[in-house]
């Protein structure tokens, strides 16, 4: 099994062009799974059942693994088993048929559109930092950026007239993300009125600055969102990733193609997008009613 894993990792590097960090993460996930199989005395990958994968993920959850890591483990397993089947090294792919809805309870929650509205309205624009904070929240939800991507935004990344921004994601891959009108309407007054005060004539190109005129840390942005969630009366756990997940889920619910969502999120593999966008039963019913001849 170790030889098959090494072959898969070579495939990720040579044919998929994934970054070293991504490959190392997948390698660690799959070695963990192979060790689990060893404890269950499963000697061959052809002997793996769907129940083994679910048992592994459940064990990892009970061990305290966070939801992002659990989701990534499933992505790694699905990619690994799909690769083996494509190479005729596996007679059947038990991971392919695994339905992500079984794992929604393990994944980060989303906010409803009403909750998002309440969160985005929480900053008071008449307060000194309110302009900045509302712009930050609108950018998160309006673009689906990772927290590190938003923290790293520079002035040159903004193209407000054209309605998009550029960001650098995982593996130093640059992508273009649309930026909605509401986000642009919040960013423009922040740039004109507040950011010059925060920069204090420093030659910094970072878009969002702290009270001290420094770039935000990921922890600082997380604290901001958590504080405004309390102001908005939201009792769920809310983080920057919650807004990213809500961004994708709401796009899907309104009919956006999964491939487009994948591109906007900067996912290398669509399997990741399928995990981070939950299946909306109301959307499925709507699609069925629209397209099925006997609906």
C-alpha positions as CSV (number, residue, x, y, z in Angstrom):
1,X,0.0,0.0,0.0
2,X,2.9,2.3,0.7
3,X,4.2,1.8,-2.9
4,X,0.8,2.8,-4.2
5,X,0.7,5.9,-2.0
6,X,4.2,6.9,-3.4
7,X,2.9,6.5,-6.9
8,X,-0.1,8.7,-6.2
9,X,2.1,11.4,-4.7
10,X,4.3,11.4,-7.8
11,X,1.1,11.8,-9.9
12,X,0.1,14.8,-7.8
13,X,3.4,16.4,-8.4
14,X,4.1,15.5,-12.0
15,X,0.6,15.5,-13.6
16,X,-1.5,17.6,-11.3
17,X,1.1,20.2,-10.4
18,X,-0.1,20.5,-6.8
19,X,2.1,22.5,-4.4
20,X,4.5,20.8,-2.0
21,X,2.4,21.8,1.0
22,X,-0.7,20.3,-0.5
23,X,1.1,17.1,-1.3
24,X,2.5,16.8,2.1
25,X,-0.9,17.4,3.7
26,X,-2.4,14.6,1.5
27,X,0.5,12.3,2.2
28,X,0.0,12.7,6.0
29,X,-3.8,12.2,5.6
30,X,-3.4,9.0,3.6
31,X,-0.6,7.6,5.8
32,X,-3.0,8.1,8.8
33,X,-5.6,6.1,6.9
34,X,-3.2,3.3,6.0
35,X,-2.2,3.1,9.6
36,X,-5.9,2.8,10.5
37,X,-6.3,0.0,8.0
38,X,-3.4,-1.8,9.6
39,X,-5.0,-1.7,13.0
40,X,-8.2,-3.2,11.4
41,X,-6.0,-5.9,9.7
42,X,-7.0,-4.7,6.2
43,X,-4.1,-5.8,4.1
44,X,-5.2,-4.8,0.6
45,X,-6.9,-1.6,-0.7
46,X,-9.3,-3.9,-2.7
47,X,-10.5,-5.1,0.7
48,X,-11.5,-1.6,1.9
49,X,-15.2,-1.1,2.3
50,X,-17.2,2.2,2.6
51,X,-17.7,1.3,6.3
52,X,-14.0,1.4,6.8
53,X,-13.7,4.9,5.5
54,X,-16.7,6.1,7.6
55,X,-15.2,4.4,10.7
56,X,-11.9,6.1,10.1
57,X,-13.4,9.6,9.8
58,X,-15.5,8.9,12.9
59,X,-12.4,7.9,14.8
60,X,-10.6,11.0,13.7
61,X,-13.6,13.2,14.7
62,X,-13.7,11.5,18.2
63,X,-9.9,12.2,18.5
64,X,-10.7,15.9,18.2
65,X,-9.8,16.6,14.6
66,X,-11.3,19.8,13.4
67,X,-13.9,19.9,10.6
68,X,-11.6,21.4,8.0
69,X,-9.1,18.6,8.5
70,X,-11.8,15.9,8.3
71,X,-13.1,17.3,5.1
72,X,-9.6,17.4,3.6
73,X,-9.1,13.8,4.6
74,X,-12.2,12.8,2.6
75,X,-10.9,14.7,-0.4
76,X,-7.5,12.9,-0.1
77,X,-9.2,9.5,0.1
78,X,-11.5,10.1,-2.9
79,X,-8.6,11.4,-5.0
80,X,-6.5,8.5,-4.0
81,X,-9.1,5.8,-4.8
82,X,-10.1,7.5,-8.0
83,X,-6.4,7.5,-9.1
84,X,-6.0,3.8,-8.3
85,X,-9.1,2.9,-10.3
86,X,-8.0,5.0,-13.3
87,X,-4.7,3.2,-13.2
88,X,-6.4,-0.2,-13.1
89,X,-4.9,-0.8,-9.7
90,X,-8.3,-1.1,-8.0
91,X,-11.2,-3.2,-9.0
92,X,-13.8,-0.9,-7.5
93,X,-13.8,2.5,-6.0
94,X,-15.8,2.5,-2.7
95,X,-15.0,6.1,-2.0
96,X,-16.6,7.4,-5.2
97,X,-20.1,6.5,-4.1
98,X,-19.7,8.2,-0.7
99,X,-22.2,11.0,-0.4
100,X,-21.0,14.2,1.1
101,X,-24.3,14.8,2.9
102,X,-23.4,12.1,5.4
103,X,-20.6,14.4,6.5
104,X,-22.4,17.8,6.6
105,X,-22.6,17.5,10.4
106,X,-18.8,17.3,10.5
107,X,-18.3,20.3,8.3
108,X,-18.3,24.1,9.1
109,X,-21.8,25.5,9.3
110,X,-23.2,28.1,7.1
111,X,-25.2,31.3,7.9
112,X,-28.6,31.8,6.4
113,X,-29.0,34.8,4.1
114,X,-30.9,36.6,6.9
115,X,-28.1,35.9,9.4
116,X,-25.5,37.2,6.8
117,X,-27.6,40.4,6.4
118,X,-27.6,40.9,10.2
119,X,-23.8,40.3,10.4
120,X,-23.0,42.7,7.6
121,X,-25.2,45.4,9.2
122,X,-23.6,45.0,12.6
123,X,-20.7,47.5,12.1
124,X,-21.8,51.1,12.8
125,X,-20.5,53.3,10.0
126,X,-20.7,56.4,12.2
127,X,-18.0,55.0,14.4
128,X,-14.4,55.5,13.4
129,X,-13.6,51.9,12.4
130,X,-17.1,51.1,11.2
131,X,-16.3,51.9,7.6
132,X,-13.3,49.5,7.6
133,X,-15.1,46.7,9.4
134,X,-18.1,46.8,7.1
135,X,-15.8,46.7,4.1
136,X,-14.0,43.7,5.5
137,X,-17.2,41.8,6.2
138,X,-18.6,42.6,2.7
139,X,-15.3,41.6,1.1
140,X,-15.3,38.2,2.9
141,X,-18.9,37.4,2.0
142,X,-18.8,39.0,-1.4
143,X,-15.7,37.2,-2.7
144,X,-15.4,34.0,-0.6
145,X,-11.7,34.7,0.2
146,X,-9.7,32.7,2.6
147,X,-8.7,34.7,5.7
148,X,-5.0,34.7,4.6
149,X,-6.0,36.0,1.2
150,X,-8.0,38.9,2.6
151,X,-5.3,39.8,5.0
152,X,-2.8,39.9,2.1
153,X,-4.9,42.1,-0.2
154,X,-3.0,45.1,-1.6
155,X,-4.3,48.3,-3.1
156,X,-3.1,47.2,-6.5
157,X,-5.3,44.0,-6.2
158,X,-8.5,46.1,-6.4
159,X,-10.2,46.8,-9.6
160,X,-13.4,48.5,-8.4
161,X,-14.5,50.0,-11.7
162,X,-14.3,46.6,-13.3
163,X,-15.8,44.9,-10.3
164,X,-13.2,42.3,-9.4
165,X,-10.1,41.8,-7.3
166,X,-7.0,39.6,-7.7
167,X,-5.7,37.5,-4.8
168,X,-2.9,35.0,-4.3
169,X,-4.2,31.7,-2.9
170,X,-2.6,28.3,-2.0
171,X,0.4,27.4,-3.9
172,X,1.0,31.0,-4.8
173,X,-1.7,30.7,-7.4
174,X,-3.3,34.0,-8.5
175,X,-7.0,34.1,-9.3
176,X,-9.6,36.7,-10.2
177,X,-12.6,37.0,-8.0
178,X,-15.7,39.1,-8.8
179,X,-16.5,41.8,-6.3
180,X,-20.2,42.8,-5.9
181,X,-21.6,46.3,-5.9
182,X,-22.3,46.2,-2.1
183,X,-18.7,45.4,-1.3
184,X,-17.5,48.1,-3.7
185,X,-19.8,50.6,-2.1
186,X,-18.3,49.9,1.3
187,X,-14.6,49.8,0.1
188,X,-14.7,53.1,-1.7
189,X,-15.5,55.3,1.4
190,X,-13.1,53.3,3.4
191,X,-10.3,54.1,0.9
192,X,-11.3,57.7,0.7
193,X,-12.0,58.6,4.3
194,X,-10.5,56.1,6.8
195,X,-7.5,54.3,5.3
196,X,-5.4,57.4,4.9
197,X,-5.9,58.1,8.6
198,X,-4.9,54.5,9.5
199,X,-1.9,54.5,7.2
200,X,-0.5,57.7,8.9
201,X,1.5,58.6,5.8
202,X,3.3,55.2,5.8
203,X,4.1,53.7,2.4
204,X,2.1,50.6,2.9
205,X,0.1,48.9,0.1
206,X,-1.9,46.6,2.4
207,X,-5.6,47.2,1.8
208,X,-7.0,46.6,5.3
209,X,-5.1,48.2,8.2
210,X,-5.5,47.8,11.9
211,X,-6.0,50.7,14.4
212,X,-2.1,50.9,14.6
213,X,-1.8,51.1,10.8
214,X,-0.5,47.5,10.4
215,X,-1.7,44.6,8.3
216,X,-4.3,42.4,10.0
217,X,-3.3,39.0,11.3
218,X,-5.6,36.0,10.7
219,X,-6.4,36.0,14.4
220,X,-7.3,39.7,14.4
221,X,-9.8,39.1,11.5
222,X,-11.3,36.1,13.3
223,X,-11.8,38.2,16.5
224,X,-13.5,40.9,14.5
225,X,-16.0,38.6,12.9
226,X,-16.7,36.8,16.2
227,X,-17.4,40.1,17.9
228,X,-19.8,41.3,15.2
229,X,-21.6,37.9,15.2
230,X,-22.4,38.6,18.9
231,X,-23.6,42.1,18.1
232,X,-25.8,40.6,15.4
233,X,-27.3,38.1,17.8
234,X,-25.9,35.1,16.0
235,X,-25.5,32.1,18.4
236,X,-23.6,29.9,15.9
237,X,-19.9,29.6,15.9
238,X,-18.8,32.1,13.2
239,X,-15.4,32.4,11.7
240,X,-13.9,33.8,8.4
241,X,-14.4,30.3,7.0
242,X,-18.1,30.4,7.9
243,X,-18.4,33.4,5.5
244,X,-16.4,31.6,2.8
245,X,-18.6,28.5,3.2
246,X,-21.8,30.6,3.2
247,X,-20.6,32.4,0.0
248,X,-20.3,29.1,-1.8
249,X,-23.5,27.6,-0.4
250,X,-25.6,30.7,-1.3
251,X,-24.2,30.7,-4.8
252,X,-25.1,27.1,-5.2
253,X,-28.5,27.6,-3.8
254,X,-29.2,30.4,-6.4
255,X,-28.2,28.1,-9.2
256,X,-24.5,28.9,-9.8
257,X,-22.6,26.0,-11.6
258,X,-20.3,24.1,-9.3
259,X,-17.3,24.6,-11.7
260,X,-17.7,28.4,-11.5
261,X,-17.8,28.2,-7.7
262,X,-14.7,26.0,-7.8
263,X,-12.9,28.7,-9.8
264,X,-13.9,31.5,-7.5
265,X,-12.9,29.6,-4.4
266,X,-9.5,28.7,-5.9
267,X,-10.0,24.9,-5.4
268,X,-7.5,22.8,-7.4
269,X,-10.0,19.9,-7.4
270,X,-13.8,20.0,-7.7
271,X,-14.1,17.3,-5.1
272,X,-13.0,19.9,-2.5
273,X,-15.8,22.3,-3.8
274,X,-18.4,19.5,-3.5
275,X,-17.4,19.0,0.2
276,X,-17.5,22.7,1.1
277,X,-20.8,23.4,-0.5
278,X,-23.6,21.6,1.2
279,X,-26.5,20.2,-0.9
280,X,-29.5,22.4,-0.6
281,X,-32.7,20.3,-0.7
282,X,-34.8,23.2,-1.8
283,X,-32.5,23.7,-4.8
284,X,-32.7,20.0,-5.7
285,X,-36.4,20.1,-5.6
286,X,-36.5,23.2,-7.7
287,X,-34.2,21.7,-10.3
288,X,-36.2,18.5,-10.4
289,X,-39.5,20.4,-10.9
290,X,-38.0,22.5,-13.7
291,X,-36.3,19.7,-15.7
292,X,-38.0,16.3,-15.0
293,X,-40.7,15.5,-17.5
294,X,-42.9,13.9,-14.8
295,X,-42.4,16.4,-12.1
